[in-house]
Amino acid sequence: MRLRNRHMARKNSAGHGLGLSGCVVLLETIGGRIKARQNTPHGLIIEITLPITNEMLQEANATLH
């Protein structure tokens, strides 16, 4: 599925059609990604991946122990 298509928004929509596009730009800027796939027979699955550094992982582990 194409996530960057700004023309998918309905013409009568109350929104501005920038939400998903902004998410994609933000995630790619920080090294993350967003993917979408059909969830047959209904719906959509959106997967968001965020980067993590070793320092962030060590801090999280220290907090848990």
N, CA, C and O atoms as a printed pandas DataFrame, in Angstrom:
     atom_number atom_name residue_name chain_id  residue_number  x_coord  y_coord  z_coord
0              1         N          MET        A               1    0.838   -1.174    0.000
1              2        CA          MET        A               1    0.000    0.000    0.000
2              3         C          MET        A               1    0.885    1.238    0.000
3              4         O          MET        A               1    1.949    1.252    0.619
4              5         N          ARG        A               2    0.445    2.259   -0.686
5              6        CA          ARG        A               2    1.209    3.495   -0.741
6              7         C          ARG        A               2    0.755    4.427    0.372
7              8         O          ARG        A               2   -0.423    4.775    0.454
8              9         N          LEU        A               3    1.681    4.827    1.220
9             10        CA          LEU        A               3    1.336    5.682    2.349
10            11         C          LEU        A               3    1.495    7.168    2.036
11            12         O          LEU        A               3    1.027    8.011    2.801
12            13         N          ARG        A               4    2.136    7.491    0.949
13            14        CA          ARG        A               4    2.430    8.888    0.662
14            15         C          ARG        A               4    1.419    9.552   -0.265
15            16         O          ARG        A               4    1.604   10.709   -0.644
16            17         N          ASN        A               5    0.375    8.859   -0.629
17            18        CA          ASN        A               5   -0.592    9.413   -1.557
18            19         C          ASN        A               5   -1.464   10.440   -0.858
19            20         O          ASN        A               5   -2.368   10.075   -0.107
20            21         N          ARG        A               6   -1.206   11.721   -1.096
21            22        CA          ARG        A               6   -1.964   12.791   -0.455
22            23         C          ARG        A               6   -3.350   12.963   -1.066
23            24         O          ARG        A               6   -4.194   13.656   -0.498
24            25         N          HIS        A               7   -3.593   12.345   -2.208
25            26        CA          HIS        A               7   -4.860   12.523   -2.902
26            27         C          HIS        A               7   -5.890   11.479   -2.492
27            28         O          HIS        A               7   -6.969   11.422   -3.082
28            29         N          MET        A               8   -5.583   10.655   -1.499
29            30        CA          MET        A               8   -6.517    9.628   -1.064
30            31         C          MET        A               8   -7.615   10.202   -0.172
31            32         O          MET        A               8   -8.662    9.576   -0.006
32            33         N          ALA        A               9   -7.393   11.383    0.403
33            34        CA          ALA        A               9   -8.383   11.978    1.298
34            35         C          ALA        A               9   -9.655   12.318    0.523
35            36         O          ALA        A               9   -9.600   12.699   -0.646
36            37         N          ARG        A              10  -10.778   12.178    1.177
37            38        CA          ARG        A              10  -12.055   12.514    0.557
38            39         C          ARG        A              10  -12.150   14.021    0.367
39            40         O          ARG        A              10  -11.648   14.787    1.190
40            41         N          LYS        A              11  -12.786   14.440   -0.702
41            42        CA          LYS        A              11  -12.922   15.872   -0.981
42            43         C          LYS        A              11  -13.749   16.583    0.081
43            44         O          LYS        A              11  -13.510   17.760    0.348
44            45         N          ASN        A              12  -14.712   15.905    0.696
45            46        CA          ASN        A              12  -15.569   16.525    1.694
46            47         C          ASN        A              12  -15.084   16.282    3.114
47            48         O          ASN        A              12  -15.828   16.508    4.069
48            49         N          SER        A              13  -13.856   15.827    3.265
49            50        CA          SER        A              13  -13.314   15.515    4.576
50            51         C          SER        A              13  -13.062   16.789    5.376
51            52         O          SER        A              13  -12.690   17.823    4.820
52            53         N          ALA        A              14  -13.270   16.699    6.686
53            54        CA          ALA        A              14  -13.029   17.854    7.555
54            55         C          ALA        A              14  -11.541   18.057    7.817
55            56         O          ALA        A              14  -11.135   19.147    8.220
56            57         N          GLY        A              15  -10.718   17.032    7.596
57            58        CA          GLY        A              15   -9.281   17.134    7.852
58            59         C          GLY        A              15   -8.534   17.793    6.707
59            60         O          GLY        A              15   -9.118   18.170    5.691
60            61         N          HIS        A              16   -7.231   17.922    6.896
61            62        CA          HIS        A              16   -6.385   18.539    5.891
62            63         C          HIS        A              16   -5.568   17.523    5.102
63            64         O          HIS        A              16   -4.867   17.895    4.161
64            65         N          GLY        A              17   -5.646   16.257    5.466
65            66        CA          GLY        A              17   -4.925   15.226    4.738
66            67         C          GLY        A              17   -3.435   15.218    4.983
67            68         O          GLY        A              17   -2.692   14.661    4.175
68            69         N          LEU        A              18   -2.965   15.819    6.072
69            70        CA          LEU        A              18   -1.527   15.902    6.339
70            71         C          LEU        A              18   -1.054   14.959    7.434
71            72         O          LEU        A              18    0.153   14.823    7.635
72            73         N          GLY        A              19   -1.962   14.303    8.149
73            74        CA          GLY        A              19   -1.594   13.491    9.301
74            75         C          GLY        A              19   -0.661   12.352    8.984
75            76         O          GLY        A              19    0.426   12.271    9.555
76            77         N          LEU        A              20   -1.051   11.476    8.093
77            78        CA          LEU        A              20   -0.227   10.318    7.763
78            79         C          LEU        A              20    1.060   10.738    7.060
79            80         O          LEU        A              20    2.128   10.184    7.320
80            81         N          SER        A              21    0.953   11.703    6.185
81            82        CA          SER        A              21    2.138   12.201    5.495
82            83         C          SER        A              21    3.154   12.754    6.490
83            84         O          SER        A              21    4.354   12.507    6.367
84            85         N          GLY        A              22    2.665   13.504    7.477
85            86        CA          GLY        A              22    3.548   14.052    8.504
86            87         C          GLY        A              22    4.195   12.967    9.339
87            88         O          GLY        A              22    5.364   13.076    9.708
88            89         N          CYS        A              23    3.430   11.905    9.644
89            90        CA          CYS        A              23    3.973   10.771   10.401
90            91         C          CYS        A              23    5.103   10.101    9.630
91            92         O          CYS        A              23    6.142    9.771   10.201
92            93         N          VAL        A              24    4.896    9.904    8.335
93            94        CA          VAL        A              24    5.920    9.258    7.506
94            95         C          VAL        A              24    7.189   10.095    7.502
95            96         O          VAL        A              24    8.283    9.559    7.683
96            97         N          VAL        A              25    7.063   11.395    7.298
97            98        CA          VAL        A              25    8.238   12.277    7.261
98            99         C          VAL        A              25    8.958   12.259    8.601
99           100         O          VAL        A              25   10.182   12.134    8.641
100          101         N          LEU        A              26    8.222   12.382    9.695
101          102        CA          LEU        A              26    8.830   12.381   11.027
102          103         C          LEU        A              26    9.556   11.072   11.302
103          104         O          LEU        A              26   10.704   11.079   11.746
104          105         N          LEU        A              27    8.898    9.958   11.043
105          106        CA          LEU        A              27    9.514    8.656   11.311
106          107         C          LEU        A              27   10.764    8.439   10.472
107          108         O          LEU        A              27   11.772    7.951   10.983
108          109         N          GLU        A              28   10.715    8.798    9.180
109          110        CA          GLU        A              28   11.884    8.617    8.330
110          111         C          GLU        A              28   13.028    9.534    8.754
111          112         O          GLU        A              28   14.197    9.178    8.611
112          113         N          THR        A              29   12.692   10.716    9.274
113          114        CA          THR        A              29   13.717   11.655    9.730
114          115         C          THR        A              29   14.514   11.087   10.899
115          116         O          THR        A              29   15.722   11.309   10.987
116          117         N          ILE        A              30   13.858   10.361   11.792
117          118        CA          ILE        A              30   14.548    9.813   12.964
118          119         C          ILE        A              30   15.021    8.376   12.745
119          120         O          ILE        A              30   15.521    7.736   13.670
120          121         N          GLY        A              31   14.863    7.874   11.520
121          122        CA          GLY        A              31   15.344    6.522   11.218
122          123         C          GLY        A              31   14.312    5.437   11.421
123          124         O          GLY        A              31   14.651    4.253   11.398
124          125         N          GLY        A              32   13.067    5.809   11.619
125          126        CA          GLY        A              32   11.996    4.824   11.784
126          127         C          GLY        A              32   11.281    4.569   10.473
127          128         O          GLY        A              32   11.710    5.034    9.417
128          129         N          ARG        A              33   10.189    3.828   10.548
129          130        CA          ARG        A              33    9.400    3.571    9.341
130          131         C          ARG        A              33    7.967    3.239    9.742
131          132         O          ARG        A              33    7.678    2.901   10.889
132          133         N          ILE        A              34    7.094    3.347    8.766
133          134        CA          ILE        A              34    5.695    2.998    8.950
134          135         C          ILE        A              34    5.265    2.171    7.744
135          136         O          ILE        A              34    5.550    2.517    6.597
136          137         N          LYS        A              35    4.577    1.080    8.027
137          138        CA          LYS        A              35    4.099    0.193    6.966
138          139         C          LYS        A              35    2.626   -0.102    7.220
139          140         O          LYS        A              35    2.175   -0.138    8.365
140          141         N          ALA        A              36    1.890   -0.311    6.144
141          142        CA          ALA        A              36    0.485   -0.665    6.270
142          143         C          ALA        A              36    0.193   -1.849    5.363
143          144         O          ALA        A              36    0.758   -1.977    4.277
144          145         N          ARG        A              37   -0.709   -2.717    5.836
145          146        CA          ARG        A              37   -1.120   -3.854    5.014
146          147         C          ARG        A              37   -2.576   -4.182    5.322
147          148         O          ARG        A              37   -3.094   -3.883    6.398
148          149         N          GLN        A              38   -3.209   -4.802    4.347
149          150        CA          GLN        A              38   -4.598   -5.173    4.522
150          151         C          GLN        A              38   -4.727   -6.249    5.585
151          152         O          GLN        A              38   -3.857   -7.108    5.728
152          153         N          ASN        A              39   -5.821   -6.189    6.324
153          154        CA          ASN        A              39   -6.167   -7.213    7.297
154          155         C          ASN        A              39   -7.461   -7.863    6.804
155          156         O          ASN        A              39   -8.550   -7.565    7.293
156          157         N          THR        A              40   -7.317   -8.739    5.843
157          158        CA          THR        A              40   -8.463   -9.368    5.201
158          159         C          THR        A              40   -9.228  -10.220    6.203
159          160         O          THR        A              40   -8.600  -10.978    6.942
160          161         N          PRO        A              41  -10.513  -10.135    6.262
161          162        CA          PRO        A              41  -11.423   -9.498    5.317
162          163         C          PRO        A              41  -11.752   -8.047    5.672
163          164         O          PRO        A              41  -12.424   -7.377    4.888
164          165         N          HIS        A              42  -11.307   -7.539    6.817
165          166        CA          HIS        A              42  -11.660   -6.177    7.205
166          167         C          HIS        A              42  -10.460   -5.467    7.793
167          168         O          HIS        A              42   -9.617   -6.080    8.448
168          169         N          GLY        A              43  -10.392   -4.200    7.559
169          170        CA          GLY        A              43   -9.450   -3.360    8.272
170          171         C          GLY        A              43   -8.064   -3.244    7.672
171          172         O          GLY        A              43   -7.809   -3.633    6.532
172          173         N          LEU        A              44   -7.193   -2.702    8.475
173          174        CA          LEU        A              44   -5.846   -2.372    8.081
174          175         C          LEU        A              44   -4.927   -2.556    9.283
175          176         O          LEU        A              44   -5.302   -2.236   10.412
176          177         N          ILE        A              45   -3.744   -3.063    9.043
177          178        CA          ILE        A              45   -2.728   -3.189   10.089
178          179         C          ILE        A              45   -1.647   -2.171    9.780
179          180         O          ILE        A              45   -1.101   -2.153    8.677
180          181         N          ILE        A              46   -1.337   -1.321   10.754
181          182        CA          ILE        A              46   -0.275   -0.333   10.590
182          183         C          ILE        A              46    0.846   -0.695   11.556
183          184         O          ILE        A              46    0.619   -0.851   12.756
184          185         N          GLU        A              47    2.048   -0.827   11.026
185          186        CA          GLU        A              47    3.221   -1.187   11.826
186          187         C          GLU        A              47    4.169    0.000   11.858
187          188         O          GLU        A              47    4.581    0.504   10.813
188          189         N          ILE        A              48    4.515    0.446   13.065
189          190        CA          ILE        A              48    5.433    1.567   13.249
190          191         C          ILE        A              48    6.696    1.043   13.916
191          192         O          ILE        A              48    6.630    0.379   14.951
192          193         N          THR        A              49    7.841    1.342   13.323
193          194        CA          THR        A              49    9.124    0.916   13.865
194          195         C          THR        A              49    9.919    2.156   14.254
195          196         O          THR        A              49   10.121    3.059   13.442
196          197         N          LEU        A              50   10.368    2.186   15.509
197          198        CA          LEU        A              50   11.160    3.303   16.010
198          199         C          LEU        A              50   12.588    2.837   16.280
199          200         O          LEU        A              50   12.805    1.712   16.731
200          201         N          PRO        A              51   13.550    3.697   16.006
201          202        CA          PRO        A              51   14.941    3.320   16.280
202          203         C          PRO        A              51   15.240    3.382   17.772
203          204         O          PRO        A              51   14.600    4.130   18.512
204          205         N          ILE        A              52   16.206    2.599   18.201
205          206        CA          ILE        A              52   16.646    2.632   19.596
206          207         C          ILE        A              52   18.167    2.506   19.612
207          208         O          ILE        A              52   18.742    1.717   18.863
208          209         N          THR        A              53   18.804    3.283   20.465
209          210        CA          THR        A              53   20.252    3.230   20.586
210          211         C          THR        A              53   20.631    2.312   21.747
211          212         O          THR        A              53   19.791    1.982   22.583
212          213         N          ASN        A              54   21.870    1.912   21.792
213          214        CA          ASN        A              54   22.347    1.095   22.915
214          215         C          ASN        A              54   22.182    1.845   24.236
215          216         O          ASN        A              54   21.841    1.245   25.255
216          217         N          GLU        A              55   22.421    3.143   24.217
217          218        CA          GLU        A              55   22.274    3.946   25.431
218          219         C          GLU        A              55   20.822    3.929   25.922
219          220         O          GLU        A              55   20.577    3.805   27.122
220          221         N          MET        A              56   19.879    4.049   25.018
221          222        CA          MET        A              56   18.465    4.001   25.393
222          223         C          MET        A              56   18.107    2.635   25.968
223          224         O          MET        A              56   17.354    2.545   26.938
224          225         N          LEU        A              57   18.636    1.587   25.380
225          226        CA          LEU        A              57   18.374    0.234   25.857
226          227         C          LEU        A              57   18.961    0.021   27.247
227          228         O          LEU        A              57   18.319   -0.581   28.108
228          229         N          GLN        A              58   20.178    0.510   27.471
229          230        CA          GLN        A              58   20.806    0.387   28.785
230          231         C          GLN        A              58   20.018    1.143   29.850
231          232         O          GLN        A              58   19.857    0.652   30.967
232          233         N          GLU        A              59   19.525    2.336   29.512
233          234        CA          GLU        A              59   18.726    3.114   30.457
234          235         C          GLU        A              59   17.425    2.388   30.796
235          236         O          GLU        A              59   16.999    2.374   31.951
236          237         N          ALA        A              60   16.806    1.795   29.797
237          238        CA          ALA        A              60   15.568    1.056   30.033
238          239         C          ALA        A              60   15.832   -0.158   30.921
239          240         O          ALA        A              60   15.051   -0.436   31.831
240          241         N          ASN        A              61   16.910   -0.875   30.671
241          242        CA          ASN        A              61   17.255   -2.044   31.486
242          243         C          ASN        A              61   17.569   -1.632   32.921
243          244         O          ASN        A              61   17.189   -2.330   33.861
244          245         N          ALA        A              62   18.256   -0.508   33.099
245          246        CA          ALA        A              62   18.587   -0.029   34.432
246          247         C          ALA        A              62   17.325    0.336   35.203
247          248         O          ALA        A              62   17.247    0.119   36.412
248          249         N          THR        A              63   16.355    0.881   34.518
249          250        CA          THR        A              63   15.090    1.270   35.148
250          251         C          THR        A              63   14.321    0.034   35.618
251          252         O          THR        A              63   13.652    0.073   36.651
252          253         N          LEU        A              64   14.415   -1.045   34.872
253          254        CA          LEU        A              64   13.677   -2.261   35.202
254          255         C          LEU        A              64   14.306   -3.047   36.352
255          256         O          LEU        A              64   13.628   -3.860   36.981
256          257         N          HIS        A              65   15.587   -2.819   36.635
257          258        CA          HIS        A              65   16.269   -3.615   37.661
258          259         C          HIS        A              65   16.489   -2.838   38.906
259          260         O          HIS        A              65   17.051   -3.361   39.869
